[in-house]
Amino acid sequence: MLTDDDPVFDNWDQDATALDARYWEADPVAVSGQLATAGVRLADLYAAVPDGQWPRTGRRSNGSTFTVETLGTYCVHDVVHHLHDVGARSQLP
């Protein structure tokens, strides 16, 4: 979204991905390390968004529009939501 004007992103079926990747078989310790590493990378990417670039748009395959800012907001919401789903909410500050 920072390099292309209004890109369209393919649909991603998170439920199919979970089944295909057999998430329930993952080692929780390994996953927590992977999530921590990915979280730091994601924070670095968002910290590097230049001023004025937050309103840049992208579209889902169904035509719904979002911005760099709303994608980041949704991403944080999704992480918190899923931590709550697995009973980890009490671990958040």
N, CA, C and O atoms as a CHARMM CRD file, in Angstrom:
* protein
*
  372
    1    1 MET  N      0.81500  -1.18800   0.00000 PROA 1      0.00000
    2    1 MET  CA     0.00000   0.00000   0.00000 PROA 1      0.00000
    3    1 MET  C      0.86400   1.26000   0.00000 PROA 1      0.00000
    4    1 MET  O      0.41400   2.32500  -0.42300 PROA 1      0.00000
    5    2 LEU  N      2.08600   1.13900   0.46800 PROA 2      0.00000
    6    2 LEU  CA     2.97300   2.29600   0.46000 PROA 2      0.00000
    7    2 LEU  C      3.66500   2.47900  -0.88500 PROA 2      0.00000
    8    2 LEU  O      4.15800   3.56500  -1.18900 PROA 2      0.00000
    9    3 THR  N      3.70200   1.42400  -1.68700 PROA 3      0.00000
   10    3 THR  CA     4.40800   1.52200  -2.97600 PROA 3      0.00000
   11    3 THR  C      3.48400   1.45600  -4.18400 PROA 3      0.00000
   12    3 THR  O      3.85300   1.93600  -5.25600 PROA 3      0.00000
   13    4 ASP  N      2.29900   0.87800  -4.04300 PROA 4      0.00000
   14    4 ASP  CA     1.34600   0.77100  -5.14400 PROA 4      0.00000
   15    4 ASP  C      0.11400   1.59500  -4.81900 PROA 4      0.00000
   16    4 ASP  O     -0.28500   1.69200  -3.65900 PROA 4      0.00000
   17    5 ASP  N     -0.48800   2.18800  -5.83500 PROA 5      0.00000
   18    5 ASP  CA    -1.70800   2.95800  -5.63400 PROA 5      0.00000
   19    5 ASP  C     -2.91500   2.03900  -5.58700 PROA 5      0.00000
   20    5 ASP  O     -3.20200   1.32000  -6.54500 PROA 5      0.00000
   21    6 ASP  N     -3.62500   2.06900  -4.45200 PROA 6      0.00000
   22    6 ASP  CA    -4.87600   1.34900  -4.24500 PROA 6      0.00000
   23    6 ASP  C     -4.81100  -0.11500  -4.70200 PROA 6      0.00000
   24    6 ASP  O     -5.61500  -0.53700  -5.53300 PROA 6      0.00000
   25    7 PRO  N     -3.86100  -0.88700  -4.16700 PROA 7      0.00000
   26    7 PRO  CA    -3.75100  -2.29800  -4.58100 PROA 7      0.00000
   27    7 PRO  C     -4.95500  -3.11200  -4.11500 PROA 7      0.00000
   28    7 PRO  O     -5.61100  -2.77100  -3.13100 PROA 7      0.00000
   29    8 VAL  N     -5.23300  -4.19300  -4.84100 PROA 8      0.00000
   30    8 VAL  CA    -6.28800  -5.13100  -4.46200 PROA 8      0.00000
   31    8 VAL  C     -5.61700  -6.37400  -3.89900 PROA 8      0.00000
   32    8 VAL  O     -4.71400  -6.93800  -4.51500 PROA 8      0.00000
   33    9 PHE  N     -6.06700  -6.79400  -2.72300 PROA 9      0.00000
   34    9 PHE  CA    -5.49300  -7.94800  -2.06000 PROA 9      0.00000
   35    9 PHE  C     -6.41700  -9.14700  -2.20500 PROA 9      0.00000
   36    9 PHE  O     -7.63000  -9.02800  -2.03300 PROA 9      0.00000
   37   10 ASP  N     -5.84600 -10.29600  -2.52200 PROA 10     0.00000
   38   10 ASP  CA    -6.61700 -11.52600  -2.63800 PROA 10     0.00000
   39   10 ASP  C     -7.27500 -11.86400  -1.30700 PROA 10     0.00000
   40   10 ASP  O     -6.78400 -11.48000  -0.24600 PROA 10     0.00000
   41   11 ASN  N     -8.37400 -12.57600  -1.37300 PROA 11     0.00000
   42   11 ASN  CA    -9.05100 -13.04700  -0.18600 PROA 11     0.00000
   43   11 ASN  C     -8.15100 -14.04300   0.54200 PROA 11     0.00000
   44   11 ASN  O     -7.46700 -14.85300  -0.08400 PROA 11     0.00000
   45   12 TRP  N     -8.16100 -13.97400   1.85400 PROA 12     0.00000
   46   12 TRP  CA    -7.41600 -14.92200   2.68100 PROA 12     0.00000
   47   12 TRP  C     -8.40700 -15.57000   3.62600 PROA 12     0.00000
   48   12 TRP  O     -9.03600 -14.89400   4.44000 PROA 12     0.00000
   49   13 ASP  N     -8.54300 -16.86200   3.51800 PROA 13     0.00000
   50   13 ASP  CA    -9.47600 -17.60700   4.36400 PROA 13     0.00000
   51   13 ASP  C     -8.70800 -18.10900   5.57700 PROA 13     0.00000
   52   13 ASP  O     -8.00400 -19.11700   5.50700 PROA 13     0.00000
   53   14 GLN  N     -8.85100 -17.39000   6.70000 PROA 14     0.00000
   54   14 GLN  CA    -8.08100 -17.73800   7.89800 PROA 14     0.00000
   55   14 GLN  C     -8.47800 -19.08700   8.47100 PROA 14     0.00000
   56   14 GLN  O     -7.64900 -19.77200   9.07000 PROA 14     0.00000
   57   15 ASP  N     -9.74500 -19.48000   8.29500 PROA 15     0.00000
   58   15 ASP  CA   -10.17300 -20.78300   8.80300 PROA 15     0.00000
   59   15 ASP  C     -9.54300 -21.91500   7.99700 PROA 15     0.00000
   60   15 ASP  O     -9.09000 -22.90700   8.56800 PROA 15     0.00000
   61   16 ALA  N     -9.51300 -21.77300   6.68500 PROA 16     0.00000
   62   16 ALA  CA    -8.88300 -22.79100   5.84000 PROA 16     0.00000
   63   16 ALA  C     -7.38600 -22.87700   6.12600 PROA 16     0.00000
   64   16 ALA  O     -6.80800 -23.96300   6.14800 PROA 16     0.00000
   65   17 THR  N     -6.76800 -21.71400   6.34400 PROA 17     0.00000
   66   17 THR  CA    -5.33800 -21.70300   6.67500 PROA 17     0.00000
   67   17 THR  C     -5.07500 -22.43300   7.98100 PROA 17     0.00000
   68   17 THR  O     -4.11900 -23.20200   8.08100 PROA 17     0.00000
   69   18 ALA  N     -5.91400 -22.20100   8.98100 PROA 18     0.00000
   70   18 ALA  CA    -5.74700 -22.87300  10.27800 PROA 18     0.00000
   71   18 ALA  C     -5.84800 -24.38300  10.12500 PROA 18     0.00000
   72   18 ALA  O     -5.07600 -25.12900  10.72800 PROA 18     0.00000
   73   19 LEU  N     -6.80500 -24.82900   9.31600 PROA 19     0.00000
   74   19 LEU  CA    -6.95300 -26.27100   9.09700 PROA 19     0.00000
   75   19 LEU  C     -5.78400 -26.83600   8.30700 PROA 19     0.00000
   76   19 LEU  O     -5.21900 -27.86800   8.66700 PROA 19     0.00000
   77   20 ASP  N     -5.42300 -26.14500   7.21500 PROA 20     0.00000
   78   20 ASP  CA    -4.32600 -26.62100   6.36500 PROA 20     0.00000
   79   20 ASP  C     -3.00100 -26.68000   7.12700 PROA 20     0.00000
   80   20 ASP  O     -2.21400 -27.60800   6.94000 PROA 20     0.00000
   81   21 ALA  N     -2.75800 -25.69200   7.98200 PROA 21     0.00000
   82   21 ALA  CA    -1.49900 -25.62500   8.73200 PROA 21     0.00000
   83   21 ALA  C     -1.54900 -26.41000  10.04300 PROA 21     0.00000
   84   21 ALA  O     -0.54400 -26.52900  10.74400 PROA 21     0.00000
   85   22 ARG  N     -2.73300 -26.94600  10.36600 PROA 22     0.00000
   86   22 ARG  CA    -2.91400 -27.76200  11.56800 PROA 22     0.00000
   87   22 ARG  C     -2.43000 -27.00700  12.81600 PROA 22     0.00000
   88   22 ARG  O     -1.62200 -27.50900  13.59800 PROA 22     0.00000
   89   23 TYR  N     -2.95000 -25.79800  12.97000 PROA 23     0.00000
   90   23 TYR  CA    -2.53300 -24.92700  14.06900 PROA 23     0.00000
   91   23 TYR  C     -2.59200 -25.61700  15.43000 PROA 23     0.00000
   92   23 TYR  O     -1.74600 -25.36300  16.28700 PROA 23     0.00000
   93   24 TRP  N     -3.55300 -26.46300  15.63000 PROA 24     0.00000
   94   24 TRP  CA    -3.73100 -27.11500  16.93700 PROA 24     0.00000
   95   24 TRP  C     -2.56000 -28.02400  17.30600 PROA 24     0.00000
   96   24 TRP  O     -2.41600 -28.40400  18.46800 PROA 24     0.00000
   97   25 GLU  N     -1.72600 -28.37400  16.33100 PROA 25     0.00000
   98   25 GLU  CA    -0.56800 -29.21900  16.60900 PROA 25     0.00000
   99   25 GLU  C      0.70000 -28.41400  16.91300 PROA 25     0.00000
  100   25 GLU  O      1.74200 -28.98900  17.23100 PROA 25     0.00000
  101   26 ALA  N      0.61000 -27.10000  16.81600 PROA 26     0.00000
  102   26 ALA  CA     1.79000 -26.25600  17.00200 PROA 26     0.00000
  103   26 ALA  C      2.25100 -26.26000  18.45700 PROA 26     0.00000
  104   26 ALA  O      1.44100 -26.34900  19.38000 PROA 26     0.00000
  105   27 ASP  N      3.54700 -26.16500  18.64200 PROA 27     0.00000
  106   27 ASP  CA     4.14800 -26.08700  19.96700 PROA 27     0.00000
  107   27 ASP  C      3.93800 -24.66600  20.50400 PROA 27     0.00000
  108   27 ASP  O      4.43700 -23.71000  19.91100 PROA 27     0.00000
  109   28 PRO  N      3.21300 -24.51200  21.61000 PROA 28     0.00000
  110   28 PRO  CA     2.92800 -23.17100  22.13800 PROA 28     0.00000
  111   28 PRO  C      4.17800 -22.34200  22.43400 PROA 28     0.00000
  112   28 PRO  O      4.16700 -21.12700  22.23900 PROA 28     0.00000
  113   29 VAL  N      5.23000 -22.96600  22.89100 PROA 29     0.00000
  114   29 VAL  CA     6.45900 -22.22800  23.18700 PROA 29     0.00000
  115   29 VAL  C      7.07300 -21.69000  21.89600 PROA 29     0.00000
  116   29 VAL  O      7.50300 -20.53800  21.83600 PROA 29     0.00000
  117   30 ALA  N      7.11100 -22.53400  20.86700 PROA 30     0.00000
  118   30 ALA  CA     7.64700 -22.09200  19.57900 PROA 30     0.00000
  119   30 ALA  C      6.78300 -20.98000  18.98900 PROA 30     0.00000
  120   30 ALA  O      7.30300 -19.98900  18.47600 PROA 30     0.00000
  121   31 VAL  N      5.46700 -21.14700  19.06400 PROA 31     0.00000
  122   31 VAL  CA     4.55200 -20.14600  18.51100 PROA 31     0.00000
  123   31 VAL  C      4.70700 -18.81700  19.24900 PROA 31     0.00000
  124   31 VAL  O      4.70400 -17.76100  18.61600 PROA 31     0.00000
  125   32 SER  N      4.84100 -18.85200  20.57300 PROA 32     0.00000
  126   32 SER  CA     4.98200 -17.59800  21.31800 PROA 32     0.00000
  127   32 SER  C      6.25200 -16.86100  20.90100 PROA 32     0.00000
  128   32 SER  O      6.24700 -15.63400  20.80300 PROA 32     0.00000
  129   33 GLY  N      7.32700 -17.58600  20.65600 PROA 33     0.00000
  130   33 GLY  CA     8.56000 -16.95700  20.17500 PROA 33     0.00000
  131   33 GLY  C      8.38600 -16.37500  18.78400 PROA 33     0.00000
  132   33 GLY  O      8.85600 -15.27300  18.50400 PROA 33     0.00000
  133   34 GLN  N      7.71300 -17.11100  17.91600 PROA 34     0.00000
  134   34 GLN  CA     7.45600 -16.61800  16.56100 PROA 34     0.00000
  135   34 GLN  C      6.58600 -15.36500  16.59400 PROA 34     0.00000
  136   34 GLN  O      6.82800 -14.41500  15.84900 PROA 34     0.00000
  137   35 LEU  N      5.56800 -15.36600  17.46400 PROA 35     0.00000
  138   35 LEU  CA     4.69500 -14.20200  17.57100 PROA 35     0.00000
  139   35 LEU  C      5.44500 -12.98200  18.09600 PROA 35     0.00000
  140   35 LEU  O      5.23000 -11.86400  17.62800 PROA 35     0.00000
  141   36 ALA  N      6.32300 -13.20300  19.06700 PROA 36     0.00000
  142   36 ALA  CA     7.10800 -12.08500  19.60400 PROA 36     0.00000
  143   36 ALA  C      8.00700 -11.49300  18.52100 PROA 36     0.00000
  144   36 ALA  O      8.09000 -10.27300  18.38100 PROA 36     0.00000
  145   37 THR  N      8.67300 -12.34400  17.76300 PROA 37     0.00000
  146   37 THR  CA     9.53500 -11.87900  16.68000 PROA 37     0.00000
  147   37 THR  C      8.73100 -11.13300  15.62200 PROA 37     0.00000
  148   37 THR  O      9.13300 -10.06100  15.16900 PROA 37     0.00000
  149   38 ALA  N      7.59100 -11.70600  15.23100 PROA 38     0.00000
  150   38 ALA  CA     6.74100 -11.06700  14.22400 PROA 38     0.00000
  151   38 ALA  C      6.18300  -9.74000  14.74600 PROA 38     0.00000
  152   38 ALA  O      6.04800  -8.78300  13.98300 PROA 38     0.00000
  153   39 GLY  N      5.86000  -9.68000  16.03300 PROA 39     0.00000
  154   39 GLY  CA     5.33800  -8.44900  16.62000 PROA 39     0.00000
  155   39 GLY  C      6.34800  -7.31200  16.57200 PROA 39     0.00000
  156   39 GLY  O      5.99400  -6.17200  16.27200 PROA 39     0.00000
  157   40 VAL  N      7.59100  -7.62200  16.86500 PROA 40     0.00000
  158   40 VAL  CA     8.65000  -6.60700  16.80200 PROA 40     0.00000
  159   40 VAL  C      8.82400  -6.13700  15.36100 PROA 40     0.00000
  160   40 VAL  O      8.95800  -4.93900  15.11200 PROA 40     0.00000
  161   41 ARG  N      8.82200  -7.06800  14.41600 PROA 41     0.00000
  162   41 ARG  CA     8.96400  -6.69100  13.00200 PROA 41     0.00000
  163   41 ARG  C      7.79800  -5.82000  12.55900 PROA 41     0.00000
  164   41 ARG  O      7.99100  -4.82300  11.86300 PROA 41     0.00000
  165   42 LEU  N      6.58800  -6.19500  12.96300 PROA 42     0.00000
  166   42 LEU  CA     5.40400  -5.42300  12.59400 PROA 42     0.00000
  167   42 LEU  C      5.47600  -4.01200  13.19000 PROA 42     0.00000
  168   42 LEU  O      5.17500  -3.03300  12.50800 PROA 42     0.00000
  169   43 ALA  N      5.87000  -3.91300  14.45200 PROA 43     0.00000
  170   43 ALA  CA     6.00400  -2.59700  15.08800 PROA 43     0.00000
  171   43 ALA  C      7.03300  -1.74700  14.35600 PROA 43     0.00000
  172   43 ALA  O      6.82300  -0.55100  14.15700 PROA 43     0.00000
  173   44 ASP  N      8.13900  -2.35600  13.95700 PROA 44     0.00000
  174   44 ASP  CA     9.17100  -1.62400  13.21000 PROA 44     0.00000
  175   44 ASP  C      8.62200  -1.13800  11.86400 PROA 44     0.00000
  176   44 ASP  O      8.90100  -0.01400  11.44900 PROA 44     0.00000
  177   45 LEU  N      7.84300  -1.98300  11.18700 PROA 45     0.00000
  178   45 LEU  CA     7.27000  -1.58900   9.90000 PROA 45     0.00000
  179   45 LEU  C      6.31800  -0.40900  10.05500 PROA 45     0.00000
  180   45 LEU  O      6.36300   0.54100   9.27300 PROA 45     0.00000
  181   46 TYR  N      5.45700  -0.47400  11.06500 PROA 46     0.00000
  182   46 TYR  CA     4.53000   0.63900  11.27800 PROA 46     0.00000
  183   46 TYR  C      5.25000   1.89900  11.74900 PROA 46     0.00000
  184   46 TYR  O      4.84600   3.00500  11.39100 PROA 46     0.00000
  185   47 ALA  N      6.29300   1.75500  12.53300 PROA 47     0.00000
  186   47 ALA  CA     7.05700   2.92100  12.98400 PROA 47     0.00000
  187   47 ALA  C      7.74600   3.61800  11.81200 PROA 47     0.00000
  188   47 ALA  O      8.05000   4.80800  11.88900 PROA 47     0.00000
  189   48 ALA  N      7.99000   2.88600  10.73500 PROA 48     0.00000
  190   48 ALA  CA     8.68400   3.44300   9.57600 PROA 48     0.00000
  191   48 ALA  C      7.74200   4.04700   8.53000 PROA 48     0.00000
  192   48 ALA  O      8.20400   4.54600   7.50400 PROA 48     0.00000
  193   49 VAL  N      6.42300   4.00900   8.77800 PROA 49     0.00000
  194   49 VAL  CA     5.48700   4.59500   7.81100 PROA 49     0.00000
  195   49 VAL  C      5.72200   6.10900   7.79100 PROA 49     0.00000
  196   49 VAL  O      5.61000   6.77000   8.82300 PROA 49     0.00000
  197   50 PRO  N      6.04400   6.65000   6.62300 PROA 50     0.00000
  198   50 PRO  CA     6.30400   8.09300   6.54100 PROA 50     0.00000
  199   50 PRO  C      5.05100   8.92500   6.83400 PROA 50     0.00000
  200   50 PRO  O      3.92700   8.50200   6.56200 PROA 50     0.00000
  201   51 ASP  N      5.27300  10.11000   7.39100 PROA 51     0.00000
  202   51 ASP  CA     4.16400  11.04000   7.60300 PROA 51     0.00000
  203   51 ASP  C      3.41700  11.24000   6.28500 PROA 51     0.00000
  204   51 ASP  O      4.02900  11.32100   5.22000 PROA 51     0.00000
  205   52 GLY  N      2.13100  11.31700   6.36500 PROA 52     0.00000
  206   52 GLY  CA     1.32000  11.53800   5.17700 PROA 52     0.00000
  207   52 GLY  C      0.94400  10.27500   4.42800 PROA 52     0.00000
  208   52 GLY  O      0.15100  10.33300   3.48700 PROA 52     0.00000
  209   53 GLN  N      1.49900   9.12100   4.82600 PROA 53     0.00000
  210   53 GLN  CA     1.22300   7.87900   4.10900 PROA 53     0.00000
  211   53 GLN  C      0.12700   7.03500   4.77200 PROA 53     0.00000
  212   53 GLN  O     -0.34300   6.06000   4.18500 PROA 53     0.00000
  213   54 TRP  N     -0.27700   7.40300   5.98400 PROA 54     0.00000
  214   54 TRP  CA    -1.27400   6.63300   6.71800 PROA 54     0.00000
  215   54 TRP  C     -2.62000   6.53000   5.99100 PROA 54     0.00000
  216   54 TRP  O     -3.28600   5.50400   6.13200 PROA 54     0.00000
  217   55 PRO  N     -3.05800   7.53600   5.22100 PROA 55     0.00000
  218   55 PRO  CA    -4.35500   7.42400   4.55100 PROA 55     0.00000
  219   55 PRO  C     -4.31700   6.65800   3.21600 PROA 55     0.00000
  220   55 PRO  O     -5.35100   6.51300   2.56300 PROA 55     0.00000
  221   56 ARG  N     -3.14800   6.17200   2.80900 PROA 56     0.00000
  222   56 ARG  CA    -3.08100   5.42500   1.54000 PROA 56     0.00000
  223   56 ARG  C     -4.01700   4.22200   1.61700 PROA 56     0.00000
  224   56 ARG  O     -4.16100   3.60100   2.67000 PROA 56     0.00000
  225   57 THR  N     -4.63800   3.90700   0.51200 PROA 57     0.00000
  226   57 THR  CA    -5.67300   2.87500   0.50100 PROA 57     0.00000
  227   57 THR  C     -5.24000   1.58700  -0.17800 PROA 57     0.00000
  228   57 THR  O     -4.30600   1.54300  -0.97900 PROA 57     0.00000
  229   58 GLY  N     -5.96700   0.54800   0.18500 PROA 58     0.00000
  230   58 GLY  CA    -5.90500  -0.75600  -0.46100 PROA 58     0.00000
  231   58 GLY  C     -7.32000  -1.30100  -0.44000 PROA 58     0.00000
  232   58 GLY  O     -8.18200  -0.77900   0.26600 PROA 58     0.00000
  233   59 ARG  N     -7.56000  -2.34800  -1.20900 PROA 59     0.00000
  234   59 ARG  CA    -8.90500  -2.91900  -1.26100 PROA 59     0.00000
  235   59 ARG  C     -8.84100  -4.42300  -1.11400 PROA 59     0.00000
  236   59 ARG  O     -7.91900  -5.08400  -1.59200 PROA 59     0.00000
  237   60 ARG  N     -9.85200  -4.94200  -0.43600 PROA 60     0.00000
  238   60 ARG  CA   -10.04200  -6.38800  -0.36700 PROA 60     0.00000
  239   60 ARG  C    -10.59600  -6.85500  -1.70400 PROA 60     0.00000
  240   60 ARG  O    -11.05600  -6.04700  -2.51100 PROA 60     0.00000
  241   61 SER  N    -10.54900  -8.13600  -1.92800 PROA 61     0.00000
  242   61 SER  CA   -11.05900  -8.68000  -3.19400 PROA 61     0.00000
  243   61 SER  C    -12.55100  -8.41700  -3.36500 PROA 61     0.00000
  244   61 SER  O    -13.05000  -8.43800  -4.49100 PROA 61     0.00000
  245   62 ASN  N    -13.28000  -8.16900  -2.26400 PROA 62     0.00000
  246   62 ASN  CA   -14.71400  -7.87200  -2.36400 PROA 62     0.00000
  247   62 ASN  C    -14.97700  -6.38500  -2.58600 PROA 62     0.00000
  248   62 ASN  O    -16.13300  -5.96900  -2.66200 PROA 62     0.00000
  249   63 GLY  N    -13.91600  -5.57500  -2.69300 PROA 63     0.00000
  250   63 GLY  CA   -14.06200  -4.15100  -2.95900 PROA 63     0.00000
  251   63 GLY  C    -14.00700  -3.26300  -1.73800 PROA 63     0.00000
  252   63 GLY  O    -13.93900  -2.04200  -1.88300 PROA 63     0.00000
  253   64 SER  N    -14.03400  -3.82800  -0.52800 PROA 64     0.00000
  254   64 SER  CA   -13.95700  -3.01100   0.68600 PROA 64     0.00000
  255   64 SER  C    -12.61800  -2.27800   0.72700 PROA 64     0.00000
  256   64 SER  O    -11.56800  -2.86000   0.45300 PROA 64     0.00000
  257   65 THR  N    -12.67200  -0.99700   1.07400 PROA 65     0.00000
  258   65 THR  CA   -11.47000  -0.16800   1.12100 PROA 65     0.00000
  259   65 THR  C    -10.98800  -0.02400   2.56000 PROA 65     0.00000
  260   65 THR  O    -11.79100   0.05700   3.49000 PROA 65     0.00000
  261   66 PHE  N     -9.68000   0.00800   2.73100 PROA 66     0.00000
  262   66 PHE  CA    -9.07000   0.26300   4.02800 PROA 66     0.00000
  263   66 PHE  C     -7.83100   1.10100   3.80000 PROA 66     0.00000
  264   66 PHE  O     -7.37200   1.24500   2.66700 PROA 66     0.00000
  265   67 THR  N     -7.29000   1.65000   4.86500 PROA 67     0.00000
  266   67 THR  CA    -6.08300   2.47700   4.77100 PROA 67     0.00000
  267   67 THR  C     -4.94700   1.80400   5.53800 PROA 67     0.00000
  268   67 THR  O     -5.15300   0.81200   6.23900 PROA 67     0.00000
  269   68 VAL  N     -3.76700   2.35200   5.39500 PROA 68     0.00000
  270   68 VAL  CA    -2.63100   1.84900   6.17400 PROA 68     0.00000
  271   68 VAL  C     -2.98000   1.94000   7.66100 PROA 68     0.00000
  272   68 VAL  O     -2.70100   1.01700   8.42600 PROA 68     0.00000
  273   69 GLU  N     -3.59100   3.05400   8.06300 PROA 69     0.00000
  274   69 GLU  CA    -3.94700   3.23500   9.47100 PROA 69     0.00000
  275   69 GLU  C     -5.00600   2.23900   9.93000 PROA 69     0.00000
  276   69 GLU  O     -4.85200   1.63400  10.99100 PROA 69     0.00000
  277   70 THR  N     -6.07600   2.05400   9.16100 PROA 70     0.00000
  278   70 THR  CA    -7.12500   1.14300   9.60500 PROA 70     0.00000
  279   70 THR  C     -6.66000  -0.30700   9.57600 PROA 70     0.00000
  280   70 THR  O     -7.11500  -1.11500  10.38500 PROA 70     0.00000
  281   71 LEU  N     -5.76100  -0.64900   8.65800 PROA 71     0.00000
  282   71 LEU  CA    -5.20100  -2.00200   8.64500 PROA 71     0.00000
  283   71 LEU  C     -4.39000  -2.24300   9.91600 PROA 71     0.00000
  284   71 LEU  O     -4.47700  -3.31800  10.50800 PROA 71     0.00000
  285   72 GLY  N     -3.60700  -1.25900  10.33800 PROA 72     0.00000
  286   72 GLY  CA    -2.83900  -1.39500  11.57000 PROA 72     0.00000
  287   72 GLY  C     -3.73200  -1.51300  12.78900 PROA 72     0.00000
  288   72 GLY  O     -3.46800  -2.31000  13.68900 PROA 72     0.00000
  289   73 THR  N     -4.79300  -0.71600  12.81500 PROA 73     0.00000
  290   73 THR  CA    -5.74500  -0.78100  13.93100 PROA 73     0.00000
  291   73 THR  C     -6.39900  -2.14700  13.99600 PROA 73     0.00000
  292   73 THR  O     -6.52400  -2.72800  15.07400 PROA 73     0.00000
  293   74 TYR  N     -6.81700  -2.66500  12.85000 PROA 74     0.00000
  294   74 TYR  CA    -7.44400  -3.98200  12.80500 PROA 74     0.00000
  295   74 TYR  C     -6.45800  -5.05800  13.24400 PROA 74     0.00000
  296   74 TYR  O     -6.83000  -5.99200  13.95400 PROA 74     0.00000
  297   75 CYS  N     -5.22700  -4.93000  12.83200 PROA 75     0.00000
  298   75 CYS  CA    -4.20600  -5.92300  13.18200 PROA 75     0.00000
  299   75 CYS  C     -4.03900  -6.00500  14.69200 PROA 75     0.00000
  300   75 CYS  O     -4.01400  -7.10000  15.25400 PROA 75     0.00000
  301   76 VAL  N     -3.92500  -4.86700  15.34900 PROA 76     0.00000
  302   76 VAL  CA    -3.77600  -4.86100  16.80700 PROA 76     0.00000
  303   76 VAL  C     -5.03000  -5.42100  17.46100 PROA 76     0.00000
  304   76 VAL  O     -4.93700  -6.21800  18.39500 PROA 76     0.00000
  305   77 HSD  N     -6.20300  -5.01400  16.98100 PROA 77     0.00000
  306   77 HSD  CA    -7.45900  -5.52900  17.52700 PROA 77     0.00000
  307   77 HSD  C     -7.50800  -7.05500  17.40500 PROA 77     0.00000
  308   77 HSD  O     -7.89800  -7.74700  18.34600 PROA 77     0.00000
  309   78 ASP  N     -7.11100  -7.56800  16.24600 PROA 78     0.00000
  310   78 ASP  CA    -7.18500  -9.00800  16.00300 PROA 78     0.00000
  311   78 ASP  C     -6.27800  -9.78100  16.96000 PROA 78     0.00000
  312   78 ASP  O     -6.67100 -10.82600  17.47900 PROA 78     0.00000
  313   79 VAL  N     -5.07900  -9.27500  17.19300 PROA 79     0.00000
  314   79 VAL  CA    -4.15700  -9.94200  18.11900 PROA 79     0.00000
  315   79 VAL  C     -4.76300  -9.97700  19.52200 PROA 79     0.00000
  316   79 VAL  O     -4.77500 -11.02900  20.16000 PROA 79     0.00000
  317   80 VAL  N     -5.25800  -8.85400  20.00100 PROA 80     0.00000
  318   80 VAL  CA    -5.85100  -8.80000  21.33700 PROA 80     0.00000
  319   80 VAL  C     -7.06200  -9.72300  21.41200 PROA 80     0.00000
  320   80 VAL  O     -7.23500 -10.44800  22.39200 PROA 80     0.00000
  321   81 HSD  N     -7.89300  -9.69500  20.38600 PROA 81     0.00000
  322   81 HSD  CA    -9.09000 -10.54100  20.33500 PROA 81     0.00000
  323   81 HSD  C     -8.72200 -12.02200  20.44100 PROA 81     0.00000
  324   81 HSD  O     -9.32900 -12.75900  21.21700 PROA 81     0.00000
  325   82 HSD  N     -7.73900 -12.45200  19.67200 PROA 82     0.00000
  326   82 HSD  CA    -7.38000 -13.86800  19.67300 PROA 82     0.00000
  327   82 HSD  C     -6.64000 -14.27500  20.95600 PROA 82     0.00000
  328   82 HSD  O     -6.76300 -15.41500  21.40400 PROA 82     0.00000
  329   83 LEU  N     -5.88900 -13.36600  21.53600 PROA 83     0.00000
  330   83 LEU  CA    -5.29100 -13.67500  22.83800 PROA 83     0.00000
  331   83 LEU  C     -6.38800 -13.91600  23.86300 PROA 83     0.00000
  332   83 LEU  O     -6.28500 -14.82200  24.68900 PROA 83     0.00000
  333   84 HSD  N     -7.43000 -13.11000  23.81100 PROA 84     0.00000
  334   84 HSD  CA    -8.57800 -13.31100  24.70600 PROA 84     0.00000
  335   84 HSD  C     -9.21800 -14.67800  24.43000 PROA 84     0.00000
  336   84 HSD  O     -9.59600 -15.38800  25.36200 PROA 84     0.00000
  337   85 ASP  N     -9.33700 -15.04400  23.15000 PROA 85     0.00000
  338   85 ASP  CA    -9.94800 -16.33400  22.77800 PROA 85     0.00000
  339   85 ASP  C     -9.23100 -17.51400  23.43100 PROA 85     0.00000
  340   85 ASP  O     -9.86000 -18.49800  23.82100 PROA 85     0.00000
  341   86 VAL  N     -7.91900 -17.40200  23.54500 PROA 86     0.00000
  342   86 VAL  CA    -7.15400 -18.53300  24.09600 PROA 86     0.00000
  343   86 VAL  C     -6.85100 -18.35800  25.57800 PROA 86     0.00000
  344   86 VAL  O     -6.03900 -19.09100  26.14200 PROA 86     0.00000
  345   87 GLY  N     -7.50300 -17.38700  26.20300 PROA 87     0.00000
  346   87 GLY  CA    -7.34600 -17.21200  27.64600 PROA 87     0.00000
  347   87 GLY  C     -6.10300 -16.48000  28.06400 PROA 87     0.00000
  348   87 GLY  O     -5.72000 -16.53900  29.23200 PROA 87     0.00000
  349   88 ALA  N     -5.45600 -15.78800  27.14400 PROA 88     0.00000
  350   88 ALA  CA    -4.20900 -15.08100  27.47000 PROA 88     0.00000
  351   88 ALA  C     -4.45300 -13.61000  27.77800 PROA 88     0.00000
  352   88 ALA  O     -3.49400 -12.87200  28.00300 PROA 88     0.00000
  353   89 ARG  N     -5.68800 -13.16400  27.79400 PROA 89     0.00000
  354   89 ARG  CA    -6.00200 -11.75000  27.99300 PROA 89     0.00000
  355   89 ARG  C     -5.37600 -11.21500  29.26700 PROA 89     0.00000
  356   89 ARG  O     -4.93400 -10.06600  29.29700 PROA 89     0.00000
  357   90 SER  N     -5.32700 -12.00800  30.30400 PROA 90     0.00000
  358   90 SER  CA    -4.77500 -11.53200  31.57300 PROA 90     0.00000
  359   90 SER  C     -3.28000 -11.26000  31.47100 PROA 90     0.00000
  360   90 SER  O     -2.71400 -10.63300  32.36700 PROA 90     0.00000
  361   91 GLN  N     -2.62700 -11.71000  30.41000 PROA 91     0.00000
  362   91 GLN  CA    -1.19400 -11.49300  30.22600 PROA 91     0.00000
  363   91 GLN  C     -0.88700 -10.15200  29.58600 PROA 91     0.00000
  364   91 GLN  O      0.27100  -9.73900  29.53400 PROA 91     0.00000
  365   92 LEU  N     -1.93200  -9.45700  29.09000 PROA 92     0.00000
  366   92 LEU  CA    -1.70000  -8.16500  28.44100 PROA 92     0.00000
  367   92 LEU  C     -1.63400  -7.06400  29.49000 PROA 92     0.00000
  368   92 LEU  O     -2.30700  -7.14300  30.51700 PROA 92     0.00000
  369   93 PRO  N     -0.82000  -6.02700  29.23500 PROA 93     0.00000
  370   93 PRO  CA    -0.73400  -4.91100  30.19400 PROA 93     0.00000
  371   93 PRO  C     -2.03700  -4.14800  30.27900 PROA 93     0.00000
  372   93 PRO  O     -2.13900  -3.18200  31.03500 PROA 93     0.00000
